[in-house]
Amino acid sequence: MDKTYCHYHPAQPATWHCAPCARHFGDCCMPRNADAPDEQPSCPLCRAALTYLGAANRAQPFWERIPRFFLYGLQAAPLQLAALVALVSLFMPSGFMATMALLVVLISLTSKYLEAVIEHASLALAEAPSLSAAFGSGRFSLFFQLLGLVLLSAGLMWLAADFHSEAIFMITALLIQLVLPAIIIRLVLDKSLLAALNPDAIGAVIKAMGWRYLILWVFCFMLWSLPDSVTYLLAHGLPRVVLMPVATFLFVYSLVVMSAMLGYAVFQYQGALGFAAAAEDEHAGFPEPEYRKRRALAEAEIRLKEGQAGQALEVLGKALDRDANDLRLNERYHQLLFAMQSRERCLRHLAHYLPLAARQNPAQAATAMLNARQLQGDYLPEDALVCEKVAEALLARHKTREGLSLLRNFHQRFPDYPHVPRAYLLAARGFAEGLGQLEPAQKLLGFIRSRYPGSPLLDEVEALEAVISRLAAN
């Protein structure tokens, strides 16, 4: 199954789907509300309830996580189980019935733990389940279902042998081996052997994974063969009393690794297998105010990409009614008004947005000022501090003439502003450094000296005058 991506952000994996609109949305478009985690999100276009896709589209392919599965089996609980089974194997009773009873107990406990491993891994949980948690539910039906599966496989092999054809026997054995991973996956998901043996259910698993199912099967076959291979290599060098627990330990360890791989394959292909689960590290959501802001911004972007600029503007307007001083909302609202060339509304909004941006992000305010000048060539903010802050940001961007225009006749426009010397010192630097016009710079510095003799900026004025004098001399 190929990954599905957000319709509006092709680089972002999809986590939600709207059937009526045939649209996929990523977390980029569907922020979560941490204060209402059970809130059902709706489509921003048609308001229908969305279907959660889980983290399937963000999952790392299972074949890229092979080393992690081997490390998974080295956690405390799997090692404890493997050690326990290996230890018990040293003290098997001599009687047939007692041996069979002990084997049933061991296999039941092991199969119960392996079931818990698959369930945990299907939720992408990195930590293996503890033994107490795995054995605490009291349900050991998987043992009997696996026993039924073994008996059924043996029956099929017996029927194949009746044909007295080596080809038929080998094909039957290969087919049974091929479908076993899919059957085990369905068995853990459906909790029913009959449901797991349904050809449609088996086919759904194989179809979901496509050719990648063969990769899963190859690794499962290798893990199944690992204990036998190691035991064969050690058979001539170790006594039976040592070889038996070593082989048993490796067998349980391999089964845990295999179960972790099968479980993660379920997580990776969860959408096609009919369930959805979030990743362990998935973002829990945002507090209510932040969530509403992000939701409004995302919906406005979606509306805009759908060619619904008016609706996008309406969404942002409602968000600003709730949070009039949020800089990001105001910035997006301004950008949209400017893009739509809505001159009057954009200029009205600038009266609120420009002072806000000048305080929090002067560079952003400078961009808004340049936009305003395109709509109205002689636009000037009505606040002295805003003019000064925006002028400074424009000068920093080498928009010297635009910045100086905000400081022209500053003392006449704002006679009560206490920082006129600071503004004119800024203007003098603009003339001298930005335009190379030394005479206007000298006049401004002289004006500061004569009109504001007590200004704390006189040292800076003197330093700039010295620089200008050297430049003029050259």
C-alpha positions in Angstrom: 0.0 0.0 0.0 1.4 3.3 -1.0 1.4 6.2 1.4 -1.3 8.8 1.1 -0.4 12.5 1.5 -2.3 15.6 2.4 -4.2 17.0 -0.6 -3.0 20.5 0.2 0.5 19.8 1.4 1.9 16.9 -0.8 4.9 16.4 1.5 2.8 15.8 4.6 1.4 12.3 5.3 -2.4 12.1 5.5 -4.1 11.4 8.9 -7.7 12.2 8.1 -10.1 11.6 5.1 -13.3 13.2 4.0 -15.3 10.8 1.9 -17.8 13.3 0.5 -15.1 15.7 -0.6 -12.6 13.0 -1.5 -9.9 14.9 0.3 -7.1 13.7 2.5 -5.8 16.0 5.3 -2.6 15.9 7.3 -1.9 17.1 10.8 -0.9 20.3 9.1 -4.5 21.0 8.2 -6.1 19.3 11.2 -4.6 20.5 14.5 -5.8 18.7 17.6 -7.5 20.2 20.6 -5.6 19.1 23.7 -8.5 20.4 25.9 -11.0 18.2 24.0 -9.0 15.1 22.8 -12.2 13.2 21.9 -13.6 16.0 19.8 -14.5 14.7 16.3 -12.9 17.0 13.7 -15.0 18.0 10.7 -14.1 18.7 7.1 -13.4 22.4 6.6 -15.2 22.3 3.3 -18.3 20.4 3.8 -18.4 20.0 7.7 -18.8 16.3 7.4 -17.1 14.1 10.1 -13.7 13.0 9.1 -12.4 9.4 9.1 -9.2 8.9 11.2 -6.4 7.2 9.2 -4.1 6.8 12.2 -0.4 7.0 11.7 -0.1 4.5 8.8 1.0 7.2 6.4 3.7 8.4 8.8 5.0 4.9 9.7 8.6 3.9 8.8 8.6 0.8 6.6 9.1 -2.3 8.7 12.1 -3.5 6.7 13.9 -0.3 7.7 13.4 -1.2 11.4 14.8 -4.7 11.4 17.6 -3.9 13.9 14.9 -2.4 16.3 13.0 -5.7 16.3 16.1 -7.6 17.4 16.7 -4.9 20.1 13.0 -5.2 21.1 13.6 -8.9 22.0 16.5 -7.8 24.3 14.2 -5.9 26.7 13.8 -7.2 30.2 10.4 -8.9 29.9 11.2 -10.9 26.7 14.5 -12.0 28.2 12.8 -13.0 31.4 10.3 -15.1 29.5 13.0 -16.7 27.4 15.1 -17.4 30.5 12.1 -18.9 32.3 11.2 -21.3 29.5 14.9 -22.2 29.1 15.2 -23.0 32.8 12.0 -25.1 32.9 13.3 -27.1 29.9 16.1 -28.4 32.2 13.7 -30.0 34.6 11.1 -31.7 32.3 9.4 -34.6 34.1 10.0 -38.1 33.0 6.3 -39.1 32.6 4.6 -38.5 29.3 1.4 -37.0 30.7 3.4 -34.7 33.1 5.6 -33.6 30.2 2.7 -32.8 28.0 0.9 -30.9 30.8 4.0 -28.8 31.4 4.5 -28.2 27.7 0.9 -27.0 27.4 1.4 -24.5 30.2 4.7 -23.2 28.7 3.2 -22.9 25.2 0.1 -21.2 26.6 2.1 -18.7 28.5 4.4 -18.0 25.6 1.6 -17.7 23.1 -0.2 -15.3 25.4 2.9 -13.1 25.7 3.5 -13.2 21.9 -0.1 -12.1 21.4 0.5 -9.1 23.7 3.7 -8.3 21.8 1.9 -8.2 18.5 -0.9 -6.0 20.0 1.7 -3.6 21.5 3.7 -3.5 18.3 0.6 -2.8 16.3 0.2 0.4 18.3 3.9 1.3 17.6 4.7 1.0 21.3 8.5 0.7 21.6 8.4 -0.9 25.1 7.6 -4.6 25.3 4.7 -5.6 27.5 5.6 -6.7 31.0 4.9 -10.4 31.9 2.4 -9.4 34.5 0.4 -7.3 32.0 0.5 -10.0 29.4 -0.6 -12.8 31.7 -3.0 -10.7 33.7 -6.0 -10.7 31.3 -6.7 -14.4 32.0 -7.5 -15.1 28.3 -5.4 -18.0 26.9 -7.6 -18.9 23.9 -4.7 -18.2 21.4 -3.1 -21.5 22.5 -6.1 -23.5 21.4 -6.4 -21.5 18.2 -2.8 -22.1 17.4 -3.2 -25.7 18.2 -6.1 -25.9 15.8 -4.0 -24.1 13.1 -1.2 -26.7 13.6 -3.6 -29.6 13.4 -5.2 -28.1 10.2 -1.7 -27.6 8.6 -0.8 -31.2 9.5 -4.0 -32.4 8.0 -3.4 -30.5 4.7 0.2 -31.9 4.6 -1.2 -35.4 5.2 -3.7 -35.0 2.3 -1.0 -33.7 0.0 1.2 -36.7 0.9 -1.7 -39.0 -0.2 -1.2 -37.8 -3.8 2.3 -39.5 -3.8 3.6 -36.4 -5.7 6.7 -34.6 -4.3 5.7 -31.5 -6.3 2.2 -31.3 -4.8 3.6 -31.9 -1.3 6.2 -29.2 -1.7 3.7 -26.7 -3.2 1.3 -27.3 -0.3 4.1 -26.9 2.3 5.2 -23.6 0.6 1.6 -22.2 0.4 1.1 -23.0 4.1 4.3 -21.2 5.0 3.4 -18.3 2.8 0.0 -17.6 4.4 1.0 -18.3 8.0 2.1 -14.7 8.8 -1.1 -13.3 7.3 -3.2 -15.9 9.3 -1.4 -15.0 12.6 -2.0 -11.3 12.0 -5.7 -11.9 11.4 -5.8 -14.2 14.4 -4.6 -11.6 16.7 -6.8 -8.9 15.2 -10.0 -10.9 14.9 -9.5 -13.2 17.9 -11.1 -16.0 15.9 -9.5 -18.9 14.1 -12.4 -19.2 11.7 -12.2 -15.5 10.8 -8.4 -15.7 10.4 -8.8 -18.7 8.0 -11.2 -16.7 5.8 -9.5 -16.5 2.4 -10.8 -12.9 2.0 -9.2 -11.9 5.3 -5.9 -13.5 4.4 -6.0 -11.9 1.0 -6.7 -8.5 2.5 -3.5 -8.7 4.5 -1.4 -9.8 1.5 -3.1 -7.2 -0.7 -2.5 -4.4 1.8 1.2 -5.2 1.9 1.6 -6.1 -1.8 5.1 -7.5 -2.8 6.4 -6.3 0.6 4.6 -9.2 2.2 7.3 -11.4 0.7 9.9 -9.4 2.6 7.9 -10.1 5.8 7.7 -13.7 5.0 11.4 -14.1 4.3 12.3 -12.5 7.6 9.8 -14.6 9.5 11.2 -17.8 7.8 14.7 -16.7 8.7 13.8 -16.1 12.4 11.9 -19.4 12.6 15.0 -21.2 11.2 17.5 -19.3 13.4 17.3 -21.5 16.6 17.7 -24.7 14.5 20.7 -23.3 12.7 22.4 -22.2 15.9 21.6 -25.5 17.6 23.0 -27.4 14.7 26.3 -25.4 14.8 26.6 -25.9 18.6 25.5 -29.6 18.7 29.0 -31.0 18.5 30.5 -28.6 21.0 28.1 -28.4 23.9 26.6 -31.1 26.2 22.8 -31.7 26.0 22.3 -30.2 29.4 23.6 -26.8 28.1 22.4 -27.1 24.5 18.7 -27.6 25.4 18.2 -24.4 27.4 20.3 -22.4 24.8 18.1 -23.7 22.0 15.0 -23.0 23.9 16.1 -19.5 24.9 16.9 -18.7 21.2 13.6 -20.1 20.1 11.6 -17.9 22.4 13.7 -14.9 21.6 13.2 -15.4 17.8 9.4 -15.7 18.3 9.3 -12.4 20.2 11.3 -10.7 17.4 9.0 -12.2 14.8 5.9 -11.1 16.8 7.2 -7.5 17.1 7.8 -7.5 13.3 4.3 -8.8 12.6 2.7 -6.3 15.0 4.6 -3.3 13.4 3.5 -4.5 9.9 -0.1 -4.3 11.2 0.7 -0.7 12.4 2.2 0.2 9.1 -0.7 -1.1 7.0 -3.4 -0.3 9.5 -5.7 1.6 7.1 -6.0 -1.2 4.7 -6.5 -3.7 7.6 -9.5 -1.8 8.9 -8.3 0.0 12.0 -6.4 3.2 13.0 -3.9 3.8 15.7 -1.8 6.8 16.5 2.0 6.7 16.8 3.5 6.7 20.3 5.2 10.0 19.7 2.2 11.7 18.1 1.5 15.3 19.1 -1.2 15.4 21.8 -2.6 18.6 20.6 -2.7 22.3 21.4 -4.5 24.3 24.2 -7.9 25.6 23.2 -6.8 29.2 22.1 -3.8 27.9 20.1 -5.9 25.2 18.6 -8.6 27.6 17.4 -6.0 29.9 15.9 -4.3 27.1 14.0 -7.6 25.6 12.8 -8.6 29.0 11.4 -5.3 29.5 9.7 -5.4 26.0 8.2 -9.0 26.4 7.0 -8.3 29.8 5.5 -5.4 28.2 3.6 -7.6 25.4 2.4 -10.3 27.7 1.3 -7.8 29.9 -0.6 -6.3 26.9 -2.4 -9.8 25.9 -3.4 -10.3 29.3 -4.9 -12.6 30.5 -2.1 -10.9 33.7 -1.1 -14.0 35.3 0.3 -14.7 32.4 2.6 -11.0 32.4 3.7 -11.3 36.0 4.6 -14.5 35.3 6.6 -12.8 32.5 8.5 -9.9 34.8 9.5 -12.3 37.6 10.4 -14.2 35.4 12.9 -10.9 34.2 14.4 -9.8 37.9 14.8 -13.1 38.6 16.6 -12.0 36.1 19.2 -8.3 37.1 19.3 -7.9 40.6 17.8 -4.2 40.9 18.9 -2.8 37.7 17.5 0.0 38.6 15.2 -0.1 35.6 13.0 -3.9 35.9 12.3 -3.5 39.6 11.6 -0.6 39.0 9.3 -2.5 36.4 7.3 -5.6 38.6 7.2 -3.5 41.5 5.9 -1.8 39.3 3.3 -5.1 38.1 2.0 -6.6 41.6 1.8 -3.6 42.8 0.0 -3.6 39.9 -2.5 -7.3 40.6 -3.2 -6.4 44.3 -3.7 -9.2 45.2 -1.2 -7.8 48.7 -0.8 -10.2 50.2 1.7 -10.4 47.2 4.0 -6.7 46.6 3.9 -5.9 50.2 4.9 -8.5 50.1 7.7 -7.0 46.9 9.0 -3.4 48.4 8.8 -4.4 51.0 11.5 -4.6 48.0 13.9 -2.1 45.6 12.4 0.8 47.9 11.8 1.2 49.1 15.5 0.9 45.4 16.6 3.5 44.2 14.2 5.8 47.2 14.9 5.9 46.1 18.6 6.3 42.4 18.1 8.0 42.0 14.7 9.3 45.2 13.1 10.5 43.4 10.0 7.0 42.1 9.4 5.7 45.6 9.9 8.1 46.9 7.3 6.6 44.5 4.7 3.1 45.6 5.6 4.2 49.3 5.2 5.6 48.6 1.7 2.3 46.9 0.8 0.4 50.0 2.1 2.5 52.3 -0.1 1.4 50.3 -3.1 -2.2 50.9 -2.2 -1.7 54.5 -1.2 1.5 56.2 -2.2 1.5 58.7 0.7 0.4 56.4 3.4 1.8 57.3 6.9 1.1 55.7 10.2 -0.5 58.0 12.8 1.7 56.8 15.7 5.2 58.2 16.2 6.7 55.1 17.7 5.3 53.0 14.8 6.9 55.3 12.3 10.2 55.1 14.0 10.2 51.3 14.4 9.1 50.7 10.9 11.6 53.2 9.5 14.4 51.4 11.4 13.3 48.1 9.9 13.1 49.5 6.4 16.6 51.0 6.7 17.9 47.7 7.8 16.5 46.2 4.6 18.2 48.9 2.6 14.8 50.5 1.8 16.4 53.8 2.6 14.1 56.2 0.9 11.0 54.5 2.1 12.3 54.5 5.7 13.3 58.2 5.5 9.9 59.1 4.2 8.4 58.0 7.6 10.8 60.4 9.5 10.3 63.5 7.3 9.2 66.6 9.4 9.0 64.3 12.4 9.1 67.0 15.0 6.3 68.9 13.3 4.1 65.8 12.9 4.7 64.6 16.5 5.7 67.7 18.5 5.0 65.9 21.8 7.0 62.8 21.0 9.9 62.5 23.5 12.2 60.6 21.2 12.5 63.0 18.3 16.3 63.1 18.7 16.5 59.3 18.4 14.3 59.4 15.2 16.4 62.2 13.6 19.7 60.4 14.6 18.3 57.4 12.7 17.4 59.6 9.8 20.9 61.1 9.7 22.4 57.6 9.5 20.0 56.8 6.7 21.1 59.8 4.7 24.8 59.4 5.4 25.2 55.6 5.2 22.2 54.6 3.0 22.2 57.5 0.4 25.6 59.0 0.9 24.0 62.4 1.3 26.2 64.1 3.9 24.7 67.6 4.0 21.1 66.5 5.0 22.7 64.3 7.7 24.7 67.2 9.1 21.7 69.4 9.2 19.7 66.8 11.1 22.5 66.4 13.6 22.8 70.2 14.0 19.1 70.3 14.6 19.4 67.8 17.4 22.2 69.8 19.0 20.3 73.1 18.9 16.8 72.0 19.8 17.7 69.2 22.2 20.8 70.3 24.1 20.1 68.0 27.0 19.6 64.8 24.9 21.5 61.7 26.2 22.2 60.9 22.5 24.6 63.9 22.0 27.6 61.6 22.3 26.3 59.5 19.4 25.6 62.7 17.5 29.1 63.8 18.0 30.6 60.5 16.9 28.5 60.5 13.7 29.4 64.1 13.0 33.1 63.1 13.2 32.6 60.3 10.7 30.7 62.6 8.3 33.5 65.2 8.6 36.1 62.6 7.6 33.9 61.5 4.7 33.4 65.1 3.6 37.2 65.7 3.7 37.8 62.8 1.4 
